Amino acid sequence: IAMSRWRDPALASDTSSKLDYDGPRVSVTADEAVTVMIDILRGLDCDDDTASCIADHLADASLCGVESHGVMRILQYARQFRNGYMRPVANPFVAHRDGAFLTLDGDGGHGIPAMGIAFESTIEAALDTGMAVTSIVNLGHTGRHGAFAELAAEAGMMSVLIGGGNRAVWRQVAPYGGAAAKLPTNPWCVGLPGGENGPFVMDMATSMVAGGWIYAAENAGAALPAGCLIDSNGKRYLDGSGGAAVSCLGHGDPEVNAAIKAQLDALAFAHTGFFTSRPAEELADLLVANAPGTLDRVYLVSGGSEANEAAIKLARQYHVERGEPQRRHLIARRQSYHGNTLGALSAGGNEWRREPFRPLLIDVTHIDPC
């Protein structure tokens, strides 16, 4: 397999990933991965040369530690061949040359074979004229640009590759300070010869994170760096797992982690029935300051189920203390969710949640939802 001879084998380990992922990884040899990918591409009607070129390139990217442009991209390519975005059989060609200026037409096919032809043609033109510029059009995804910068560097040349993409199709990136996706990731790649130490290659997207790392995180179920995702309203996300029953603090966010660690250093266990602590008092003051009406008491618990259990018990204790022990009936809304414990489940209005535990639940009247 024609892999990059400059790659560091150590980069093929899982420590090279930009993703926050602690799950299991499947290890296969490069030969096995290439064989599988070639079979997939042949099944999509690619010819042998195209299939081998793409598969070798993806395996090389993974071995270089660039998972965003590695083996997992075969899934994207398969979808794009099927939906007609790229043609499985194409013949890239130099459509125009005027001295040092060339245009390479990818013939609507995959970008990786076309990029190889483009760089070979550009290197040949630069040898004739001392410098060459090529415009590359009408092609699909162009793979890991650093691989092509290495080709130029090994020919003794400096290269600058600027990817523009199709703004009408690939609107992925909000401009700095913006809220809406307007641009592709617009990567830049610069390569320089480096002698016996190998070439210097700078290969990067101009967005916070390359689009491929988003795809890789989605496929692996991994976390992304904080703040690199923006929704249609311009809101940035630390963590995408928040919901009605999940606190979204920001998994892996350094500031959130530091705040939690600082609290661990400042807060020892203190039973709330007898003792208090400065962090608890500060939180209670904040809640009271933002509470409506005359609400000026706080009872701190560890979660929603416990909060609802405590509310039910507090209401019961209030009436017992007033000499009204007969007052024990609860009213709640249908379709509501109040928690997973038995008391909270009794108040909840989701029948399919309640049914297996009905003999254990307390009597609650449910009225129409809001």
RATA-V844427 format. One record per backbone hydrogen bond with DSSP energy under -1.0 kcal/mol. NH is the residue of the N-H (numbers start at 0). CO is the residue of the C=O. E is the energy in kcal/mol with one decimal. If there is no record, write none. Layout:
# RATA-V844427
nh->NH co->CO e->E
nh->NH co->CO e->E
This chain:
# RATA-V844427
nh->2 co->0 e->-2.1
nh->6 co->3 e->-1.2
nh->10 co->7 e->-2.1
nh->11 co->8 e->-1.5
nh->12 co->9 e->-1.5
nh->15 co->12 e->-1.6
nh->19 co->222 e->-2.2
nh->20 co->18 e->-1.2
nh->32 co->28 e->-2.3
nh->33 co->29 e->-2.7
nh->34 co->30 e->-2.4
nh->35 co->31 e->-2.3
nh->36 co->32 e->-2.5
nh->37 co->33 e->-2.7
nh->38 co->34 e->-2.1
nh->39 co->35 e->-2.2
nh->40 co->36 e->-2.7
nh->41 co->37 e->-2.8
nh->42 co->38 e->-2.0
nh->44 co->41 e->-2.0
nh->45 co->40 e->-2.3
nh->50 co->46 e->-2.6
nh->51 co->47 e->-2.6
nh->52 co->48 e->-2.3
nh->53 co->49 e->-2.4
nh->54 co->50 e->-2.4
nh->55 co->51 e->-2.6
nh->56 co->52 e->-1.8
nh->57 co->53 e->-2.3
nh->58 co->54 e->-2.3
nh->59 co->55 e->-2.3
nh->60 co->56 e->-2.1
nh->61 co->57 e->-2.0
nh->62 co->58 e->-2.3
nh->63 co->59 e->-1.7
nh->64 co->61 e->-1.5
nh->65 co->60 e->-2.5
nh->66 co->64 e->-1.2
nh->68 co->65 e->-1.7
nh->69 co->66 e->-1.5
nh->72 co->69 e->-2.1
nh->73 co->70 e->-2.0
nh->74 co->71 e->-1.4
nh->76 co->72 e->-2.5
nh->77 co->73 e->-2.2
nh->78 co->74 e->-1.8
nh->79 co->75 e->-2.3
nh->80 co->76 e->-2.5
nh->81 co->77 e->-2.1
nh->82 co->78 e->-2.4
nh->84 co->79 e->-1.3
nh->85 co->79 e->-1.6
nh->86 co->107 e->-2.6
nh->92 co->104 e->-2.3
nh->94 co->102 e->-1.9
nh->95 co->102 e->-1.3
nh->97 co->100 e->-3.1
nh->100 co->97 e->-1.5
nh->101 co->132 e->-2.7
nh->102 co->95 e->-2.4
nh->103 co->134 e->-3.1
nh->104 co->92 e->-2.9
nh->105 co->136 e->-2.9
nh->107 co->137 e->-2.5
nh->108 co->105 e->-1.8
nh->114 co->110 e->-2.6
nh->115 co->111 e->-1.8
nh->116 co->112 e->-1.9
nh->117 co->113 e->-2.6
nh->118 co->114 e->-2.6
nh->119 co->115 e->-2.1
nh->120 co->116 e->-2.5
nh->121 co->117 e->-2.4
nh->122 co->118 e->-2.7
nh->123 co->119 e->-2.1
nh->124 co->120 e->-2.2
nh->125 co->121 e->-2.5
nh->126 co->122 e->-2.0
nh->127 co->123 e->-1.0
nh->128 co->124 e->-2.3
nh->129 co->125 e->-2.9
nh->132 co->99 e->-3.0
nh->134 co->101 e->-2.6
nh->136 co->103 e->-2.6
nh->139 co->108 e->-2.4
nh->146 co->143 e->-1.3
nh->148 co->144 e->-1.9
nh->149 co->145 e->-1.8
nh->150 co->146 e->-1.1
nh->151 co->147 e->-1.9
nh->152 co->148 e->-2.4
nh->153 co->149 e->-2.5
nh->155 co->152 e->-1.9
nh->156 co->151 e->-2.5
nh->158 co->190 e->-2.1
nh->160 co->188 e->-3.3
nh->162 co->186 e->-2.9
nh->168 co->165 e->-1.1
nh->169 co->165 e->-3.6
nh->171 co->169 e->-1.2
nh->171 co->182 e->-2.2
nh->172 co->182 e->-3.0
nh->177 co->174 e->-3.4
nh->181 co->172 e->-2.7
nh->182 co->172 e->-2.1
nh->187 co->203 e->-2.9
nh->188 co->160 e->-2.2
nh->189 co->201 e->-2.5
nh->190 co->158 e->-2.4
nh->191 co->199 e->-2.6
nh->196 co->193 e->-1.3
nh->197 co->194 e->-1.8
nh->199 co->191 e->-2.4
nh->201 co->189 e->-2.9
nh->203 co->187 e->-2.8
nh->205 co->184 e->-2.4
nh->212 co->209 e->-1.2
nh->214 co->210 e->-1.8
nh->215 co->211 e->-2.7
nh->216 co->212 e->-2.2
nh->217 co->213 e->-2.3
nh->218 co->214 e->-2.6
nh->219 co->215 e->-2.2
nh->220 co->216 e->-1.6
nh->221 co->216 e->-1.9
nh->222 co->19 e->-2.3
nh->226 co->236 e->-1.6
nh->227 co->224 e->-1.3
nh->230 co->234 e->-2.3
nh->233 co->230 e->-2.2
nh->236 co->228 e->-2.0
nh->242 co->245 e->-1.7
nh->248 co->246 e->-1.1
nh->252 co->249 e->-2.0
nh->256 co->252 e->-2.7
nh->257 co->253 e->-2.4
nh->258 co->254 e->-2.1
nh->259 co->255 e->-2.3
nh->260 co->256 e->-2.4
nh->261 co->257 e->-2.3
nh->262 co->258 e->-2.0
nh->263 co->259 e->-2.1
nh->264 co->260 e->-1.8
nh->265 co->261 e->-1.4
nh->266 co->262 e->-2.4
nh->273 co->270 e->-1.8
nh->274 co->270 e->-3.1
nh->280 co->276 e->-2.4
nh->281 co->277 e->-2.6
nh->282 co->278 e->-2.3
nh->283 co->279 e->-2.4
nh->284 co->280 e->-2.5
nh->285 co->281 e->-2.0
nh->286 co->282 e->-2.3
nh->287 co->283 e->-2.6
nh->288 co->284 e->-2.3
nh->289 co->285 e->-1.0
nh->290 co->287 e->-1.2
nh->294 co->291 e->-1.6
nh->306 co->302 e->-2.0
nh->307 co->303 e->-2.2
nh->308 co->304 e->-2.4
nh->309 co->305 e->-2.7
nh->310 co->306 e->-2.1
nh->311 co->307 e->-2.4
nh->312 co->308 e->-2.5
nh->313 co->309 e->-2.6
nh->314 co->310 e->-2.3
nh->315 co->311 e->-2.1
nh->316 co->312 e->-3.0
nh->317 co->313 e->-2.3
nh->318 co->314 e->-1.6
nh->319 co->315 e->-2.1
nh->320 co->316 e->-2.8
nh->321 co->317 e->-1.1
nh->322 co->319 e->-1.9
nh->323 co->318 e->-3.1
nh->326 co->323 e->-1.8
nh->327 co->325 e->-1.1
nh->331 co->364 e->-2.7
nh->333 co->366 e->-2.9
nh->334 co->348 e->-1.5
nh->335 co->332 e->-1.1
nh->344 co->340 e->-3.1
nh->345 co->341 e->-2.1
nh->346 co->342 e->-1.5
nh->347 co->343 e->-1.5
nh->348 co->335 e->-2.2
nh->353 co->349 e->-1.9
nh->354 co->350 e->-2.5
nh->356 co->353 e->-1.6
nh->357 co->354 e->-1.3
nh->359 co->356 e->-2.1
nh->360 co->357 e->-1.3
nh->364 co->329 e->-2.8
nh->366 co->331 e->-2.6
